[in-house]
Amino acid sequence: MHKIITSVILLFICSTLSFSQENSSLNPCISEFENDQIMKEVQENVKRLNLDQLGSTKRARPSFSWPLRAIDSWKDASYYCISANVDQNTTTGQIQDWNCGTNTYDGHHGTDISIWPFNFYKLDNDIVEVVAAAPGTIVAKHDGEFDKNCNATNPNANYVVIMHTDKSVAVYFHMKKNSITLKDVGATVVVGEKLGIVGSSGSSSGPHLHFEVKTDFSNSTSYIDPFYGTCNKLTDASWWINQKPYKETGVVRASVHTTDIVFPTCPGTEVINESHVYSNPFQGAGLSPGYAKFYMFLRDEVTNLNADLKILNPDKSVFTTWTYTSASDSKNKTMGYSKKLPTVDGKYTFVVTYNNTTSSYDFTVGDGNTPTTGIYESLNEHEFLVYPNPSRGNFTIELNDNDQQSIELTDDLGNTIGTYNLHEGKNVITEKLEAGIYFIQQKNTNFIQKLIIE
């Protein structure tokens, strides 16, 4: 017999940011009124498009791929955590998720997937895309709403609703303003097609996707849980092609920083302060001489489980190592360590292993401007290195390619600042750039490097 939990548990978005009003039974992602309005819109569009005349032959239900995707240049081991599942218990005041646990809140009808770490940084920089989990037809969409809400008391989200051939629908909710697909209602989408960017519009306490599935477009209360487990009373099998485990315990990110990361109150954007290049000697703000900050980010932490952390020398021998032992279960854990940098120039690697998952981060100790011998070991044929980064002015793009490359510099709005035909080796770029975030991409490839101008 499975225990039913009586609770007033709120949805705590996976984050180190501070939030004001979390989603809860009193402040759900989609209110009953908003749900009725959206489904009324769906029903009207389905009728107008004659999609209700698809025939009476029963069609197979869709099999879902994951509805989120990080852009190619984002190299972390992962980028999300599931902050709330569907509430399987319909009794008011009692909650239970598909795995007989309590990762939900009372009356929640969807799966909430938070982007983590750096929720608002990811939102600002379009790092995590919302993509179609299954092919279908757009039967409703809305855009133009504010996308940095911190209180789960705001109406009107940006969303897309997709209808599948079995007449089930998937609701993609809380997206970033002006990121919604330009395709019209009635247009079809394929699996994996971009629908928008994860945001925090509508009733939301932080950037996340509310993914809700209904078996019948004509019934606004016909929601199901696409995850299948012992306590799922809403369906007899998983709707996922590859269902993710209930807990994805592992390391999401390992990184090296010039000083502490700044985690502001919501909706402030995190100041990451990371770098791949360190002067020798190095002095970080607020740190002892020669020290940098080494961070790890763990998801679905488990009590008494050890994390192994180490810095590897250029020859892959161990420069230094230490461990962390989880004191309790937690949705996520951020840990920062002040560690002395190596004093010998070269390319080093910070490696974190937790629950048989590994994340690594390469960094160079040098003069702060020129990477040292061996830097090309981490570069593929058509990749490039940008340094110093952050920069206060001029910066260098270094290529590991015998041929010229056409490199494009854009701002965070996608406006082209400059296009350069560069050669193998070091290319110094001189641009009068305002402080902000820029992107450098080799044309006709997916390889992108982010540049911060201070």
N, C-alpha and C positions, 0 to 999 in steps of 0.2 A: 504494500500500500504506500502510495506516494504522499508525502506531507504537503499540505496546502498552506502557504504562508499568508497570514493576515498581516498586511503591511501598508504603510503610506510611503513606501520607497519612491524616491524621485529619480528621474533620469539624470545621471551625472555624465555629461559629455566628457569623453576621454580627452583630458587636457590638463595643463598646469596653469591655465588662465583662471581668473576668478569670475564667477558668473553671478547674476543677481537673482533671477527667478528661473528655476529649472522646469523642464517639462514634467508634468505629473497628471494624475487623473483630473485635476481641476484645470490644468493648462496643457492639453494634449497637442501633439504636432498638428493635427487637423481636427478642428472642432466639429461637432455634429452638424452645425449649421453650414460650415464651409464644405464639409463632405457632401451634404445634400445638394449644395449649389454646384459643386464640381460634377457630381454624377448626373445632375439635371442637364448640365452643359454637354456631357458625354452622350447622354441619351438623345438629345436633340441633334447633335452632329451625326451620330450613328444613323438616325432616321433620314437625315438630309442626304447623307452619302450612300443610302441604300445598303449599308453594311448589315442591317438587321435582316436582309433578304439573302443571306449567304447560304440558306438551305437548312434543312432539318437534320441532315446527316451528321452524326456525332463525330467531331474531329478530336484528334489527340491533343491533350493539353501541352502547353509549351514546356520546354526544358531550358532553364535559365543558366546563362553564364553570369559571371560576377558583374554587377552594374556600375562598378567604378574602375578607373584606370589612371595610374600616374603617368605623366608625360615621360618620354624616353630619357630625358636628361636628368630625371630624378633618380638617383642611384641608391637610395636607402633599401634595406632588406624588405621593408613593407611601408605602409602609409596610412593605416586605418586601424580602428578597433570597433567591435560591435557594442554599442552602448545600451541598446535595449532591443529585446526580441518582442514578438507578439505575445500578449497576455492570453493564455489559454483558458483561464478561469473567468467565467462570466459573472460570478458572484461579486457584488460590490464590496470592496475592501479586502479582497483576496486576490493573490497573484500567483502565477505559475507559468514558466516558459516551456518550450517544447522538450527540453531536457530535464524537466521536473525541478529546475532551479528557479532563481528569482531575478534573473537579468531582464527585467521588464518593469512596467508600472501599470497600475490599475486601468484597464480599459484600452491599452495600447494595441493598435490594429496593424502595425507595420514593423519592419526591421529598420532600426536606426543605426547607420554606419557613420561614425565620426572619423574625420581625417585627423591623424595624429602621428607624430608631434607637430607643433607649429601650425595650429589650425588656421589662424588668420593670415599668417605668412603664406600658407598654401592657397588660401582664398585670394589674396591680393595678387599672387603671381600665377594664377590659373594652373596650379600644379596637378590637381586631381579632377579628372573629367568624369561626368556622368554619361554612361553609354547604355545603349539598348541591350537589355539582358536577353531579349528574344526578338525575332522579326515581327513586324506588325504595322498597324496604321495609326498615325497620330489622330486622336479623336478629341483632344482638348489640349490647350496650352495657354500659359499666361506669363508675361514678363513685365519688367519695369518697376518692380517693388524693391524697396530698400533691402540690402542683403547682409547687414551687419548687426542684426538684432542680438541682444543679450538676455532679453526677458521673454519668456514663453507666454506672453500675453498679447502679442501683436498679430492681427489678422493679415490675410493677403500675402501669400507666398508666390514665388515664381515656380512654375511646374510644367511638366509634360505628362500626358496620359496616353499610353499605347494600348490599342486593342489587338488581340491575337486572333488567329483563325478559329479558335474554339469559343470565341466571344468573351473570354476572360480579359481583364484589363490590368495593367501595371501602372501605378502612380509613382512618378519621380518628383519628389517634393523638396522645397527649401533652396532652390538653386540660386546662383549668383545673378544679379541684375545684368541685363543685356547680354547674357551668355546663352540664352535659349536658342536652339536650332532655328534657322531661318525658314525651314520647310513649313509649308502651310498645313493646316488641319486637312486631312484627307490624303496627305502624302504618306508613302510607305518608308519604313526604315529597316535596315538589316541588323543582325546581331553585331554588337560592338560599335555601332555607329554613334558618334558623339551627339548627345542631346543637350549638354550644357556643362557648367562648372559647379562643383559643390559650393554652397553658400550657407547663409544663415538668415534667409528671408522667412517671413511669416512668424508663426508661433514657434520660436527656436531660441535656445540659450547658447548656441554656438554652431559653427559650421559642421553640418552633417547631412547625409541623404536619408530621408524617410522613404523607404521602398515598400509600397503596399500593393498587395495582389488581391483582386476580387474575381470570383469565378464567373460572375454574370454582370455584364454592363448595365442591365436593367434593374439590378438589385443593389442599392447603395450599401447594404449591410452584409453582403456575401463575401466578406474578407476571409482569407485563409493564411496559413503560415507556410511559406515554401520550404522551411526546414522540417525534416521529419525526425521524430524521436518518440520515446516511450510515452510522453505526456502530450503529444500533439493530437488533439481531438478534432481538428479541422480538416485533415486530409489523411489519406492512407499511404502516402509515399512522398518522397522528396521531389520537389519541383526543380532542384538544381542538377545540372549535368555532373558536377563534382561538388557535393555538399561539404562545406568547411566544417572542421571539428568545432565542438561547443566552446572549447578553450584553445586558442592558438598561442600557447605559451612559447615565448621566444624573444630574441633581441630584434628590435625594429630598426635601430640606428646606433652607430658608433661614430663619434666625430671629435675633432680637435678644434679648440677655440682660443682666441687671443685673450679673452677675459670671460667673465660669467655671462651666460645667456640672460637676457632681460625678458621676463615673463610679466607683461603688464596686466592690468585689469581689463576685462572685456569692454569694448571691442578693440583694444590696442593690439597692434601688430608686434609680434615677438622680434626682438633685436638679437640676431643669432650670433654675431661676432665670431664666425668661424673663418678659418683660413687653411690653405694647403701649403703655404710658404711661411717660414719663420726665420728671422734674422739670427745671426750668430755673432754676439750675444743677443738675447731677446729679452724685452721688458714689456710685460702685459699690464694693462691698467688694473691696479688694485692687487697685483700678484707680486710675489717675491721675484727678484731677479733670476732670469733663466727658466721660470715656470710658465706653463700653459695649462689650460683647462681641458680635461678629457671627459667627455660625456657619454653615457649609455642610456638608452631608452628601452625599457622592457614592457612587454604586453602580457596580460593575463599571468601576472606573477604568482608563484606558488611557494608557500611557506617551506623554509629549509632547503630550497633549491639554490645551488651555487652558480654564480657567474664567474667565469675566468676572464680576466682582462690582462693584456700584455702589449708592450711596445716592442716591435721587431726591428732589428738592425737591417741595414741594406742587404746583408747576406742572409737574412731571415733567421739569424740567431736571436735569442731573447735579450733585449736590452734591460727590461724590467718587467715584473709581473706582480699582480695582486688579485685578490678575490673579493666577492661580495656574496653574502648569504641572505636570502629573502627572509625577513622576520615575520611576514604575514602574507596572506593572499591579497592581491590588489588588481584593479582593472589595468593600471599602468603605473610605471615607476620611472622617474627621471633621477639620475644620479650624476653629479659632477665631481671630479677629482682634480686637485692641483698637483701636478707632477712635473718634475724637473725634466726639461728637454735634453736630448743628447747634445753634446758640445762638438761633435765631429760632423762636418758637413756631409750630407747624403740624404737619400730617400728612405724614410722610415714608414712603418705601418702600425696603426693602432687597431687591435683585434679584440672583439668581445664575443664570447661563446656562452650561450645560455640555453639549456634544454635542447642540446644538439643542433641549435641554430647559430649562425655566425654572421657578424657584420664587421666590415673593416673600413679603414679610412687611411689613405696615403697622405703623408705630409713630408715636406722637404725642409731640412735645416740648411740654411745658406746665408747669403748676405742680405736677404730681404728683397732683392731685385732680380737676381739671376739664379735659376735653379741649378743644382749641382749635377755632376756626372751621374748618369744612371736614371735621369728623370724619364727618359724615353721608354723605360721598361714597362711603364703602365699605359703607354699610349698605343692605340691601334694605328694602322697605316694612315687613316684619314682623320684622326683626332688631333686636337691641339690643346695647348696649355695657355692660360691667361694669368698674368701676374704683374705686379702685386695686386692682390684682390682680397680685401677692399683696396681701392686706389684713391689717391688724392689728386690725380691729374693724368699724366702720361701712363700708359701701360704697354705691356709686351704680349704679343701673340706668338707663341713658339710652335712651329710645325714639325712633324716627323713624317715628311713626305717628299719624295724626289720631284714631284710636279707642283706647279703653282696651284693654289687654292683660291677660290672666290669666297670671301668671308663677308658677311653682312652684320652690321651693328644696328640693333633696334632698341627703342625705349620700351617701357612696360606697357604701353598702349599699342605696340606693334608698328609704330612709325619708324621708317628707315632713317637712321642718322648718317650712315656711311656704308659704302661697299668698297672692299679692298681686294686687289689681286696680290696675294702674298706668296713668298717663296719659302723653301725649307730653312729652318733655323729661326733666329730671333727677328721679329718685326716690331719695331716700336711705333705705336699709334699715338698721334697727338690730336686730340679733339678737345674743344672747350665744352665740357659736359657739366650740366647742373648735377648736384647731389641727387642720387636716386638709384634705381635698379635698371640695368640694361641687359640685353641678351645678345650673344655672339654666336652665329650659326654659319656653318659651311653650307653654301647653297646646294640644294638638291639632296641633302642628307638630313637625318634626324638628330645629328650630334649638336647639342647646344651647350654653351657655357654661360653662366650668369656672371655679370660684372657689377660690383657695387662701387659707386663713386661717392666718397664721403665729402 
